[in-house]
Amino acid sequence: MLCIRVTKSGTQLEQSEAPQPQPGKGEVLVRVRAAGVTPTELQWSPTTQTREGTPRIGAIPGHEFSGIVVAAGDAVDPAIVGREVYGMNDWFADGATAEFCLTQPQSIASKPATISHELASTVPISALTAWQGLFDRCNLRSGERVLVHGGSGAVGLFAVQLARHHSAHVIATASAQKSEFVRQLGAEQVIDYRTSRFEKELDPVDVVFDTVGGDTLDRSWNMLKPGGRLVTIASQGESTTDKRTKDAFFIVESNANQLTQVAQLIDQGNLKTFMSVSVPLSQAADAYLNPSTSASAIGKAVISISTT
């Protein structure tokens, strides 16, 4: 099969050929139709080292995808073969920037029927991150005030929509160019982070969902009401020695039930996803190494995999 591999410690990618993987016990083989691009993945530790901590060479990136199940291993219901699915696979496994990838049934769900494979591939990591941060970690309740930092970003746009759908009062930070877009997603107030200090414009909130980190995260703690909750996905949370920040940090986990609920929301028209660009496998390296910085770019880049 054709695939893209990471070389030179995450600073270079190249197209190559690899043996088509075969599903083991509890696994399924997916013919990938599209894979979502997360450029920072190239520097993540699972990309550069094995689970045991030894150097990892030639990883295939892309751990969210949409495609068709074409084979099932032992202990998997064979009825899954032929199903259009979307989802994730293990960070330490070879990813989906390839013609085929392996995953497990508990990490995938039926693809939303109303959108393309390309659009579906933008959903799993971002939507599950928003879902798990708001509901699993923060136990968001109807009527609460939520501040989403980075409301127009890949995760933030889902956090805004899901919080609003849950009848929360949503406030977001974003650039002025994207403020109207974030309002259309459901934010009742959008603060331009470049010109305003959110802590000077807002009363305390019940929940802060941070996708930015740094000074934005540091300034957010004082924005919480008594009993307020904060979560962050900014990478500094993984290495910090500050217990408060470490406790607030989390990494998304695959979850078939949540993916099913997300797909239902999409098919009902209650949740939207966005794609900034779709490129063929031959241009995957550029999509990872030179992501769009355009003020008008919304959503993730996608690698579209030819079926021929």
Order of alpha helices (4+ residues) and beta strands (2+ residues): beta-beta-beta-alpha-beta-beta-beta-beta-alpha-alpha-beta-alpha-beta-alpha-beta-alpha-beta-alpha-beta-alpha-alpha-alpha-beta-alpha-beta
